[in-house]
Amino acid sequence: MSEKIIGIDLGTTNSELAIAENGQITVLEIEHSQLLPSVVGFDDKGELLVGQSARNQYVLYPERTVKSIKRLMGSDESVVLGEKSFLPQEISALILKKLKQQAEKHLGESVNKAVITVPAYFSDIQRQVTREAGEMAGLNVVRMINEPTAAALAYQITSEEEKKLLVYDLGGGTFDVSVVSIQQGVTEVLASHGNNQLGGDDFDEKIVLLLEEHLTEKGVDLTQDDVIKARLQRVAEETKCRLSDEPYVKIEEEYIAQLDGEPVHLNLELSRIDYNAMIQPYIDETMEAVHIALEGANLMLSDIDEILLVGGSTRTPLVQDSLQTLLGKRPHGEVNPDLCVATGAAIQAANIAGDSIASILIDVTPYTFGTSALGELDGEYTSDYYVPIIHKNTALPCKKTEVFYTNVDEQETVEINIFEGEDKNAQKNISLGQFVVSELSAVPSGNPITITLELDLDGILQVTAREKQTGLSGSLTIENATNKRSQAVVDEARDKIDAFFNAVQEQGAEQDEKSQQSGSHKETVQAQALIEKAQRLMDDVNDEDREDMVDLIETIQDAIKADNNALLAEATEELSDIIYYMES
């Protein structure tokens, strides 16, 4: 029996976990939902929160909670949670560890290997740190595949026809569009384009700005209150989701802030028409990306047979209407936009493990990789002339070699600079690293130097430069060039993450000995702590607020007994709002 390999969609807003069982793909539930919020935090005792419990805490304690960490992947920007500091990949590792534990609980065995999806337009650096996050979580990332590609694999299960698909992937923080061919059991990506900083979070922010303007007009100072901003983000996200189904949304939120000791409420209406106007520039950008991807695939709009939607933000009616206007057909709704990426990852995982479920996968690189050389740029000779070696939309894996020549007699060294991008000026592209080949032969100029770039199935780049005459060579490991942590640092981070989760398990074991409560242990404990705080404050509130608090406490207790997480989350948020106002 082969070792199980799990499939993971590590998303900006939510993450999902899927496995292949008996020839079928199962998307696992975690705490009664197939969607695990990609939110991490620490409670007032320093105990780790991952998922819904962290999301619930965010509106009260944003200073010790983080979401949308995917947008920071590839940067060295640290996030501070309370008194603890983390790199983005460490936060992602905490989410991955939670998913790993759930897989082990479901299977009843250890899980050490995973296929993890990434946005098609993720750079080499972002892919490296995603792999690093997997290592920190105790996972061997056997393959990374692009999210639109994974979605196409999921679609392949439901269709055996030969088709050209446009996979439009708009999530919480990133956007990709890919042109995919499904033919004779082969899923082949023909071209991709996208933006790693465009998604539903930007839609939320437009609504947040509207709400901030509304509160500012009432005289509320928002500059120093992160809690108010967190609450506005929650309201904005809820409003965005409702506008997918309703033409008008009444935004009513009590205790959102206070002014001169008095509560300030939100009370305004937002129409879908006005909301569409807010986000139209973002949607226009995605439509332009569709044209670029089609051009890269050498196809016309009429060549596309079906549109496949991926990511929760594609539920926005303006997205679907714009795609229909552009391509003359409604997007395909057969595959769940939230779960299809994890499903595709599990399909690929099963194929790697030897359990054939779907087609052969051929993916492409979304970027051009090359080096700088002496050449003419804007009418002048410069050493910053960009020479592509592996072109955008080349099928993976691939290996390309180009020859360059020394330009002075008896040149002893050559410096190889590697870039990622499309601009003719190398300095305007992303620098991936550099290395030097020394002790070249003492020969006249024109000494041939070959440069080989090799991209594996994960889109990870390896570079070799070689003097043709002698075989003298040098190489660049892009992992080192992109500030990849040393193995010792990765191991240290993995130990730290294990310690956080071990503490959670020990706390849970102690609680289980005291009580056989139903539902999510972490959410139940948080709710009970909130009830205790409310009861302590009960004597200091007016009759109306006291009555509201009593009703909410009863609702929370009923939700715990009924194992109703949705009702529990809603009631605890409302009670938190009242307590926040009282303590402000």
Backbone torsions as a table, in degrees:
resi	resn	phi	psi	omega
1	MET	NA	127.0	-176.4
2	SER	-74.2	154.9	178.9
3	GLU	-69.0	137.1	-179.5
4	LYS	-68.0	135.2	173.1
5	ILE	-119.7	126.4	-176.6
6	ILE	-95.5	157.6	176.6
7	GLY	-110.0	131.7	-175.1
8	ILE	-129.7	130.0	168.2
9	ASP	-101.8	104.5	-179.7
10	LEU	-90.1	92.2	-170.9
11	GLY	-95.3	166.9	178.2
12	THR	-70.5	-45.9	-177.8
13	THR	-95.9	-47.4	179.1
14	ASN	-133.6	154.4	174.8
15	SER	-123.3	150.7	-177.3
16	GLU	-133.7	157.5	-176.0
17	LEU	-131.9	130.8	179.9
18	ALA	-138.1	150.7	177.4
19	ILE	-139.3	158.0	176.0
20	ALA	-95.2	127.8	178.7
21	GLU	-137.9	122.5	176.9
22	ASN	53.8	41.6	177.3
23	GLY	78.1	5.5	179.6
24	GLN	-123.3	155.4	177.6
25	ILE	-99.8	130.6	177.6
26	THR	-117.9	124.5	171.6
27	VAL	-90.5	115.9	-172.3
28	LEU	-76.4	149.3	172.6
29	GLU	-89.0	143.8	174.9
30	ILE	-128.8	115.9	-176.6
31	GLU	55.4	48.5	172.3
32	HIS	70.7	19.8	177.1
33	SER	-148.3	145.2	176.0
34	GLN	-79.0	-10.0	179.2
35	LEU	-108.1	117.8	175.4
36	LEU	-97.3	113.7	177.3
37	PRO	-54.6	131.6	-179.4
38	SER	-82.1	62.7	-176.7
39	VAL	-128.4	137.2	-178.4
40	VAL	-130.4	141.2	177.6
41	GLY	-158.9	179.6	175.6
42	PHE	-132.3	136.1	-179.8
43	ASP	-79.9	-175.1	-174.4
44	ASP	-68.7	-11.7	176.6
45	LYS	-99.3	3.3	-179.7
46	GLY	83.1	12.7	-178.7
47	GLU	-86.5	140.8	-175.8
48	LEU	-68.5	138.3	172.6
49	LEU	-124.8	130.3	177.0
50	VAL	-135.3	129.8	176.0
51	GLY	98.0	-137.7	-173.9
52	GLN	-63.3	-37.7	179.8
53	SER	-63.7	-38.2	176.7
54	ALA	-69.5	-38.8	178.4
55	ARG	-63.1	-40.8	178.2
56	ASN	-62.4	-36.1	-177.3
57	GLN	-74.0	-26.0	-169.9
58	TYR	-54.0	-40.2	-175.3
59	VAL	-71.3	-19.7	178.1
60	LEU	-97.5	-37.3	-174.5
61	TYR	-132.6	66.7	-179.8
62	PRO	-63.7	-22.8	-178.0
63	GLU	-70.5	-17.2	177.1
64	ARG	-123.7	28.2	178.6
65	THR	-139.6	145.0	179.6
66	VAL	-136.8	140.4	174.5
67	LYS	-133.6	172.0	179.0
68	SER	53.1	37.7	-178.3
69	ILE	-66.4	-20.3	-177.1
70	LYS	-59.7	-29.3	-179.6
71	ARG	-69.2	-17.2	180.0
72	LEU	-99.3	-3.0	-178.8
73	MET	-61.4	133.5	-177.8
74	GLY	97.3	-10.2	176.9
75	SER	-102.6	164.8	176.1
76	ASP	-99.7	16.8	179.5
77	GLU	-73.5	120.6	-179.6
78	SER	-84.4	153.6	172.2
79	VAL	-115.8	140.1	-177.8
80	VAL	-108.9	124.1	176.5
81	LEU	-117.0	104.2	-174.2
82	GLY	64.3	-117.1	179.3
83	GLU	-103.4	7.1	-176.8
84	LYS	-108.0	142.0	179.6
85	SER	-117.2	137.9	-176.9
86	PHE	-137.0	146.3	167.7
87	LEU	-80.3	157.1	-178.9
88	PRO	-54.4	-40.3	-178.6
89	GLN	-68.8	-24.3	176.5
90	GLU	-71.9	-38.7	175.3
91	ILE	-63.7	-44.9	178.3
92	SER	-61.6	-35.4	179.0
93	ALA	-64.1	-35.5	177.3
94	LEU	-64.1	-38.8	176.7
95	ILE	-67.1	-44.5	179.8
96	LEU	-63.3	-37.2	178.9
97	LYS	-63.6	-40.2	177.1
98	LYS	-60.9	-43.0	178.6
99	LEU	-66.3	-40.9	178.8
100	LYS	-60.3	-44.7	-180.0
101	GLN	-62.3	-39.4	179.8
102	GLN	-66.0	-39.5	177.7
103	ALA	-61.8	-42.7	-180.0
104	GLU	-66.0	-37.6	177.9
105	LYS	-64.9	-41.5	-179.2
106	HIS	-68.7	-43.4	-175.0
107	LEU	-84.6	-22.0	-177.1
108	GLY	72.8	25.2	179.1
109	GLU	-152.9	164.7	-179.5
110	SER	-69.1	141.4	176.7
111	VAL	-121.0	124.4	-175.3
112	ASN	-126.5	-4.7	-176.1
113	LYS	-128.1	146.7	-178.4
114	ALA	-150.6	151.2	163.9
115	VAL	-103.3	124.9	-178.4
116	ILE	-117.7	135.2	179.3
117	THR	-90.3	151.2	176.7
118	VAL	-137.1	155.9	174.3
119	PRO	-56.8	143.1	-179.3
120	ALA	-58.5	-30.7	-176.3
121	TYR	-94.7	12.9	173.3
122	PHE	-62.9	137.2	178.8
123	SER	-77.1	172.2	177.5
124	ASP	-59.1	-40.9	-180.0
125	ILE	-62.8	-44.5	-178.6
126	GLN	-65.7	-34.8	176.8
127	ARG	-67.9	-39.3	-179.8
128	GLN	-61.8	-45.5	-176.3
129	VAL	-73.5	-24.2	173.1
130	THR	-66.3	-43.1	175.5
131	ARG	-62.2	-40.3	179.0
132	GLU	-61.6	-41.0	177.4
133	ALA	-60.6	-39.9	176.9
134	GLY	-61.5	-43.4	178.3
135	GLU	-61.2	-42.5	179.9
136	MET	-63.6	-28.2	178.8
137	ALA	-86.0	0.5	-179.9
138	GLY	85.3	23.5	-178.6
139	LEU	-115.4	135.3	169.2
140	ASN	-87.3	110.3	-177.6
141	VAL	-81.4	97.2	-173.9
142	VAL	-75.8	-20.0	177.9
143	ARG	-162.3	143.1	167.9
144	MET	-116.3	131.1	177.3
145	ILE	-125.2	154.6	-178.6
146	ASN	-71.3	143.4	-175.3
147	GLU	-58.9	-46.3	177.8
148	PRO	-62.0	-33.8	177.8
149	THR	-64.8	-43.3	177.8
150	ALA	-60.9	-41.4	178.8
151	ALA	-62.1	-39.7	178.8
152	ALA	-64.6	-35.9	176.4
153	LEU	-63.8	-41.0	178.1
154	ALA	-63.0	-40.0	178.4
155	TYR	-64.3	-34.6	-177.3
156	GLN	-58.2	-29.8	179.6
157	ILE	-62.2	-34.7	-173.9
158	THR	-94.2	-4.9	-176.1
159	SER	-144.9	129.8	177.0
160	GLU	-107.2	3.0	-179.2
161	GLU	-77.2	154.2	174.9
162	GLU	-79.7	123.3	-174.2
163	LYS	-146.9	157.7	168.2
164	LYS	-108.0	120.3	-177.4
165	LEU	-107.7	145.1	165.5
166	LEU	-106.0	112.8	-179.9
167	VAL	-97.3	110.8	-176.2
168	TYR	-105.1	109.9	-171.6
169	ASP	-115.2	103.5	179.6
170	LEU	-122.1	103.8	-178.7
171	GLY	-102.0	-156.7	-179.1
172	GLY	-72.9	-32.2	-174.9
173	GLY	-130.6	-12.0	-175.6
174	THR	-136.0	158.7	177.6
175	PHE	-134.3	134.8	174.0
176	ASP	-138.7	150.3	168.5
177	VAL	-135.0	133.2	-179.7
178	SER	-131.3	145.9	173.0
179	VAL	-102.6	123.1	-171.2
180	VAL	-126.1	137.7	175.3
181	SER	-107.5	128.9	173.1
182	ILE	-113.1	117.1	-173.2
183	GLN	-156.8	124.8	174.9
184	GLN	50.1	49.5	175.8
185	GLY	76.0	9.8	-179.0
186	VAL	-119.2	126.2	172.8
187	THR	-100.3	109.8	-174.5
188	GLU	-119.4	124.0	175.6
189	VAL	-83.4	124.6	-176.8
190	LEU	-93.1	-32.9	-178.7
191	ALA	-166.8	153.3	178.2
192	SER	-141.8	155.0	172.6
193	HIS	-154.7	164.7	179.6
194	GLY	172.2	-168.3	-178.8
195	ASN	-149.2	118.8	-177.2
196	ASN	-77.2	-1.5	-179.1
197	GLN	-127.3	41.9	178.9
198	LEU	-141.5	126.9	180.0
199	GLY	179.9	-167.3	-177.5
200	GLY	-60.0	-27.3	176.0
201	ASP	-59.5	-35.4	179.1
202	ASP	-70.4	-35.0	175.6
203	PHE	-63.6	-44.5	177.8
204	ASP	-56.9	-43.4	-174.9
205	GLU	-63.3	-33.3	176.9
206	LYS	-62.6	-41.5	178.1
207	ILE	-69.4	-38.6	177.6
208	VAL	-58.3	-43.8	179.8
209	LEU	-61.6	-38.4	177.0
210	LEU	-63.3	-44.1	-179.3
211	LEU	-68.0	-38.6	177.9
212	GLU	-63.0	-41.2	177.7
213	GLU	-62.3	-39.9	178.3
214	HIS	-61.8	-44.6	-179.4
215	LEU	-72.1	-35.8	178.8
216	THR	-63.4	-38.7	177.4
217	GLU	-62.9	-25.7	177.1
218	LYS	-84.2	-5.9	178.0
219	GLY	98.4	8.2	-179.0
220	VAL	-80.6	131.8	177.1
221	ASP	-90.8	114.4	-176.1
222	LEU	-99.6	-1.9	-168.3
223	THR	-68.5	-28.2	-172.2
224	GLN	-115.0	8.3	-173.5
225	ASP	-117.7	97.1	179.6
226	ASP	-69.8	-27.3	-179.5
227	VAL	-66.1	-43.9	177.8
228	ILE	-60.3	-42.9	-179.7
229	LYS	-62.5	-39.2	178.3
230	ALA	-64.4	-39.9	178.5
231	ARG	-66.0	-40.4	178.3
232	LEU	-63.9	-36.3	177.3
233	GLN	-64.5	-40.0	177.7
234	ARG	-63.8	-45.5	179.2
235	VAL	-61.8	-41.4	-179.2
236	ALA	-63.3	-42.5	179.8
237	GLU	-63.7	-42.9	178.7
238	GLU	-64.4	-40.3	179.7
239	THR	-64.3	-44.1	178.6
240	LYS	-57.2	-46.3	-178.9
241	CYS	-63.9	-41.2	-179.9
242	ARG	-66.2	-34.4	-179.4
243	LEU	-68.4	-14.3	174.4
244	SER	-70.7	-22.3	-176.3
245	ASP	-118.4	-14.0	-174.9
246	GLU	-128.4	142.1	179.6
247	PRO	-76.1	-22.8	178.2
248	TYR	-136.6	140.9	176.7
249	VAL	-127.5	125.2	174.9
250	LYS	-86.8	116.4	-178.7
251	ILE	-94.2	105.3	180.0
252	GLU	-125.6	118.7	-178.4
253	GLU	-142.6	120.0	179.0
254	GLU	-87.0	154.9	174.9
255	TYR	57.2	34.6	-179.7
256	ILE	-72.7	-27.4	178.4
257	ALA	-163.5	-178.0	174.6
258	GLN	-139.0	153.7	-178.6
259	LEU	-140.3	118.6	-178.4
260	ASP	54.6	41.0	177.0
261	GLY	80.5	-1.0	-179.3
262	GLU	-110.1	144.8	-179.5
263	PRO	-68.7	146.0	175.2
264	VAL	-115.8	128.7	-178.5
265	HIS	-109.5	153.2	169.9
266	LEU	-90.4	133.2	178.4
267	ASN	-154.9	88.9	178.3
268	LEU	-152.5	168.9	-178.1
269	GLU	-120.6	141.2	176.5
270	LEU	-124.9	126.3	178.1
271	SER	-91.1	155.1	177.3
272	ARG	-63.1	-33.7	179.3
273	ILE	-62.1	-45.5	179.2
274	ASP	-67.8	-39.3	177.6
275	TYR	-62.6	-42.9	178.6
276	ASN	-59.3	-38.9	178.9
277	ALA	-64.0	-34.7	179.2
278	MET	-64.1	-42.3	-171.8
279	ILE	-99.6	0.7	-177.2
280	GLN	-54.1	-43.5	179.5
281	PRO	-59.2	-36.1	177.9
282	TYR	-66.4	-44.2	-179.4
283	ILE	-65.5	-38.6	177.7
284	ASP	-60.0	-39.5	178.7
285	GLU	-62.9	-39.9	179.3
286	THR	-67.8	-34.6	178.2
287	MET	-67.1	-36.4	175.6
288	GLU	-64.0	-37.6	177.5
289	ALA	-63.9	-33.6	176.5
290	VAL	-60.9	-44.5	178.5
291	HIS	-61.4	-42.6	-178.9
292	ILE	-64.1	-42.0	179.6
293	ALA	-65.1	-41.3	178.7
294	LEU	-64.5	-39.4	177.4
295	GLU	-62.9	-41.3	178.7
296	GLY	-64.6	-28.3	179.2
297	ALA	-90.8	-0.6	-177.5
298	ASN	58.4	41.3	179.2
299	LEU	-124.4	160.9	174.9
300	MET	-105.5	168.0	179.5
301	LEU	-56.2	-38.4	-177.0
302	SER	-70.1	-14.5	-179.3
303	ASP	-78.2	-14.8	-177.1
304	ILE	-80.4	126.3	-179.9
305	ASP	-85.2	-40.3	-177.3
306	GLU	-147.7	153.9	176.2
307	ILE	-109.6	126.8	179.3
308	LEU	-109.9	124.2	-178.9
309	LEU	-95.0	136.0	179.4
310	VAL	-133.0	138.4	177.3
311	GLY	96.0	142.1	-175.6
312	GLY	-61.0	-28.9	-176.9
313	SER	-71.0	-13.3	177.9
314	THR	-73.6	-6.6	174.7
315	ARG	-73.1	-11.2	176.7
316	THR	-61.7	120.3	-176.8
317	PRO	-55.9	-34.6	-179.3
318	LEU	-61.8	-33.5	177.5
319	VAL	-62.9	-51.4	-176.9
320	GLN	-66.2	-39.4	178.5
321	ASP	-65.0	-40.4	-179.1
322	SER	-66.6	-40.4	178.3
323	LEU	-66.3	-38.1	178.4
324	GLN	-66.2	-40.6	178.2
325	THR	-63.3	-40.8	-176.5
326	LEU	-72.3	-44.3	-171.6
327	LEU	-106.3	-7.6	176.7
328	GLY	75.3	18.0	177.9
329	LYS	-150.5	150.7	179.0
330	ARG	-75.9	145.2	176.5
331	PRO	-60.8	151.5	-179.4
332	HIS	-74.5	131.6	-176.6
333	GLY	-114.6	13.7	-174.6
334	GLU	-73.9	-30.1	-176.6
335	VAL	-102.3	133.1	-179.3
336	ASN	-63.0	119.2	-175.9
337	PRO	-66.7	-21.7	179.3
338	ASP	-83.8	-28.8	-170.1
339	LEU	-111.3	-11.3	-172.2
340	CYS	-67.6	-29.5	-179.0
341	VAL	-69.8	-44.9	176.6
342	ALA	-62.7	-38.1	177.7
343	THR	-60.7	-46.2	178.0
344	GLY	-62.9	-37.5	177.4
345	ALA	-62.8	-39.7	179.1
346	ALA	-68.5	-34.8	176.1
347	ILE	-62.5	-46.5	178.6
348	GLN	-64.1	-38.6	178.2
349	ALA	-61.9	-42.7	179.7
350	ALA	-63.8	-40.8	178.9
351	ASN	-63.8	-39.9	178.4
352	ILE	-64.9	-37.0	-179.4
353	ALA	-76.2	-6.2	178.8
354	GLY	96.1	5.7	178.0
355	ASP	-102.1	88.2	-173.5
356	SER	-66.2	124.7	178.7
357	ILE	-123.5	-36.6	-173.7
358	ALA	-134.7	-162.1	-171.2
359	SER	-79.0	172.9	170.6
360	ILE	-70.9	142.0	-177.1
361	LEU	-109.6	128.3	172.4
362	ILE	-123.7	113.2	-178.5
363	ASP	-106.1	170.8	-179.2
364	VAL	-130.0	162.9	172.5
365	THR	-87.5	132.9	-178.8
366	PRO	-83.5	-5.1	-176.4
367	TYR	-124.3	160.8	170.2
368	THR	-94.9	138.7	177.2
369	PHE	-119.8	139.9	-179.6
370	GLY	-167.1	-164.6	-177.3
371	THR	-134.3	171.5	177.3
372	SER	-100.8	149.2	-179.8
373	ALA	-153.7	173.0	177.3
374	LEU	-74.2	126.2	-179.3
375	GLY	-167.6	175.3	-178.1
376	GLU	-91.6	126.0	-179.1
377	LEU	-135.3	118.5	-178.7
378	ASP	55.1	40.3	175.6
379	GLY	82.9	1.5	-179.5
380	GLU	-128.2	147.1	176.0
381	TYR	-82.0	134.3	-176.8
382	THR	-146.4	155.7	175.9
383	SER	-85.7	1.2	-178.5
384	ASP	-99.4	16.5	178.9
385	TYR	-69.8	126.9	-175.2
386	TYR	-87.0	126.7	179.4
387	VAL	-115.3	104.9	177.5
388	PRO	-64.9	140.5	175.7
389	ILE	-115.7	-49.5	170.8
390	ILE	-108.1	119.5	-175.5
391	HIS	-86.6	151.1	174.4
392	LYS	-51.2	140.9	178.8
393	ASN	71.4	22.5	172.1
394	THR	-79.8	136.9	-178.7
395	ALA	-65.1	143.6	179.0
396	LEU	-101.9	148.6	-6.2
397	PRO	-75.5	161.9	179.6
398	CYS	-149.3	158.3	-179.8
399	LYS	-144.8	120.8	-177.2
400	LYS	-129.0	142.1	179.8
401	THR	-129.3	135.6	174.8
402	GLU	-127.8	153.9	-179.9
403	VAL	-106.2	138.7	176.1
404	PHE	-127.7	166.9	-175.0
405	TYR	-132.8	143.2	174.5
406	THR	-65.9	152.8	-175.8
407	ASN	-117.0	6.4	172.7
408	VAL	-133.3	154.7	178.9
409	ASP	-66.7	142.9	176.0
410	GLU	52.5	37.2	178.1
411	GLN	-65.3	125.5	-173.4
412	GLU	-90.3	-27.6	-176.4
413	THR	-137.9	155.8	168.6
414	VAL	-131.5	138.1	176.3
415	GLU	-102.7	125.2	-178.1
416	ILE	-103.6	119.7	176.6
417	ASN	-111.1	130.3	-177.0
418	ILE	-111.6	133.5	-177.1
419	PHE	-129.3	161.6	177.5
420	GLU	-129.6	121.6	-179.1
421	GLY	153.1	-174.1	-172.7
422	GLU	-119.8	-8.5	-174.6
423	ASP	-74.8	145.1	179.1
424	LYS	-69.4	-23.0	174.6
425	ASN	-90.2	113.3	-175.0
426	ALA	-56.7	-35.0	-176.2
427	GLN	-69.1	-15.2	177.8
428	LYS	-90.9	-1.6	175.5
429	ASN	-98.4	178.5	-179.1
430	ILE	-85.1	124.2	177.3
431	SER	-79.8	125.1	179.9
432	LEU	-98.2	-19.1	179.8
433	GLY	151.5	174.9	-179.7
434	GLN	-150.9	158.5	174.8
435	PHE	-155.1	167.4	-174.4
436	VAL	-123.1	136.2	169.7
437	VAL	-104.6	119.3	-173.3
438	SER	-109.9	169.8	175.2
439	GLU	61.1	43.1	175.9
440	LEU	-68.3	163.3	-179.4
441	SER	-65.2	144.0	179.1
442	ALA	-81.6	80.8	-176.8
443	VAL	-128.4	166.5	177.5
444	PRO	-61.9	166.4	177.5
445	SER	-58.0	156.7	-176.0
446	GLY	97.5	10.9	177.2
447	ASN	-65.6	119.8	-175.9
448	PRO	-70.8	130.3	174.4
449	ILE	-123.9	120.3	178.7
450	THR	-95.0	139.4	176.6
451	ILE	-119.8	125.6	-179.1
452	THR	-114.8	127.4	174.2
453	LEU	-113.1	132.6	-178.0
454	GLU	-129.7	122.7	177.2
455	LEU	-109.0	129.5	178.6
456	ASP	-89.8	-172.7	-176.0
457	LEU	-66.8	-18.9	177.1
458	ASP	-89.5	-2.7	-176.4
459	GLY	80.1	19.2	179.2
460	ILE	-89.2	135.4	-169.6
461	LEU	-103.4	136.0	172.8
462	GLN	-124.6	140.8	-174.0
463	VAL	-128.7	136.3	175.6
464	THR	-135.5	135.1	173.6
465	ALA	-117.9	137.4	-173.8
466	ARG	-140.3	133.8	172.3
467	GLU	-76.3	118.5	-172.8
468	LYS	-61.1	-38.9	-173.6
469	GLN	-67.4	-40.3	-173.2
470	THR	-111.6	-17.6	-174.5
471	GLY	83.7	0.6	177.0
472	LEU	-58.9	132.1	-173.4
473	SER	-139.6	163.4	171.7
474	GLY	-141.6	159.4	-177.8
475	SER	-143.5	161.6	179.4
476	LEU	-127.8	123.7	171.2
477	THR	-95.0	110.8	-174.8
478	ILE	-59.6	-29.2	177.9
479	GLU	-54.8	-43.9	-179.6
480	ASN	-73.6	-31.2	-177.5
481	ALA	-74.3	-14.5	-177.5
482	THR	-111.2	30.6	175.0
483	ASN	61.9	33.2	176.2
484	LYS	-62.7	136.4	-179.8
485	ARG	-65.1	148.7	175.3
486	SER	-66.8	161.1	-179.3
487	GLN	-60.5	-35.0	179.1
488	ALA	-63.7	-38.8	179.2
489	VAL	-69.7	-40.3	177.3
490	VAL	-62.0	-43.5	179.2
491	ASP	-62.8	-39.8	178.6
492	GLU	-63.6	-42.6	178.2
493	ALA	-64.5	-38.6	179.1
494	ARG	-64.1	-40.0	177.7
495	ASP	-63.9	-39.4	179.5
496	LYS	-64.8	-43.2	180.0
497	ILE	-65.4	-42.6	177.4
498	ASP	-59.3	-39.6	-179.1
499	ALA	-63.8	-40.9	177.9
500	PHE	-60.2	-46.2	-177.0
501	PHE	-71.7	-34.5	177.0
502	ASN	-63.6	-38.3	178.4
503	ALA	-64.1	-40.2	178.3
504	VAL	-63.4	-42.7	-179.4
505	GLN	-65.1	-40.6	179.0
506	GLU	-64.5	-42.2	177.8
507	GLN	-62.8	-41.5	179.2
508	GLY	-65.7	-38.6	178.7
509	ALA	-63.8	-41.7	178.6
510	GLU	-63.2	-41.3	-179.7
511	GLN	-66.0	-39.1	-178.8
512	ASP	-64.2	-31.8	177.8
513	GLU	-66.8	-30.5	-177.7
514	LYS	-86.6	-29.6	-172.8
515	SER	-151.6	143.2	176.6
516	GLN	-104.8	51.5	-177.4
517	GLN	-65.0	149.4	173.6
518	SER	-90.3	173.0	177.1
519	GLY	79.3	-171.1	-178.8
520	SER	-73.9	122.6	-178.6
521	HIS	-58.5	-47.6	-175.3
522	LYS	-64.4	-45.3	-179.6
523	GLU	-66.9	-36.2	179.3
524	THR	-65.5	-45.0	178.8
525	VAL	-61.4	-43.4	178.7
526	GLN	-61.8	-42.7	-179.0
527	ALA	-64.6	-40.1	-179.8
528	GLN	-66.8	-37.1	176.7
529	ALA	-64.3	-37.6	178.9
530	LEU	-67.1	-39.0	177.5
531	ILE	-61.5	-43.7	179.9
532	GLU	-61.4	-40.9	178.7
533	LYS	-64.7	-42.6	-179.7
534	ALA	-62.3	-40.4	-179.1
535	GLN	-65.9	-33.4	178.1
536	ARG	-68.9	-30.0	-176.6
537	LEU	-91.9	-5.3	-171.0
538	MET	-57.5	-36.4	-176.0
539	ASP	-71.5	-15.2	-174.1
540	ASP	-102.0	13.3	-177.2
541	VAL	-117.9	162.1	178.3
542	ASN	-75.8	170.8	-173.9
543	ASP	-61.1	-39.4	-178.0
544	GLU	-64.4	-46.3	179.0
545	ASP	-66.5	-37.6	179.2
546	ARG	-61.8	-41.3	179.4
547	GLU	-64.5	-41.1	177.0
548	ASP	-61.6	-42.0	-178.3
549	MET	-65.7	-41.7	179.0
550	VAL	-62.2	-44.4	179.1
551	ASP	-61.5	-42.3	-179.0
552	LEU	-68.2	-38.4	177.4
553	ILE	-61.6	-42.5	178.0
554	GLU	-64.1	-39.8	178.7
555	THR	-63.7	-42.0	178.7
556	ILE	-62.4	-44.4	-179.2
557	GLN	-64.7	-39.1	177.3
558	ASP	-65.3	-39.5	-179.7
559	ALA	-64.9	-37.9	177.9
560	ILE	-63.9	-44.8	-179.4
561	LYS	-65.2	-37.5	-177.4
562	ALA	-86.1	-1.7	-179.1
563	ASP	58.6	40.3	-177.2
564	ASN	-103.2	93.3	-175.6
565	ASN	-65.6	-37.9	-178.0
566	ALA	-64.1	-46.1	178.5
567	LEU	-65.4	-38.6	179.2
568	LEU	-61.5	-46.1	-179.3
569	ALA	-62.9	-42.2	-178.8
570	GLU	-64.9	-45.1	-177.8
571	ALA	-68.8	-39.5	179.6
572	THR	-67.5	-34.3	176.8
573	GLU	-64.4	-42.7	179.7
574	GLU	-65.6	-42.4	178.8
575	LEU	-66.5	-36.7	177.5
576	SER	-61.5	-40.2	179.3
577	ASP	-59.7	-45.1	-179.6
578	ILE	-63.8	-44.2	-179.5
579	ILE	-64.7	-39.5	178.6
580	TYR	-59.2	-45.6	-179.7
581	TYR	-62.4	-42.2	-178.0
582	MET	-64.5	-35.9	-176.3
583	GLU	-86.2	-11.5	-177.6
584	SER	-74.9	NA	NA
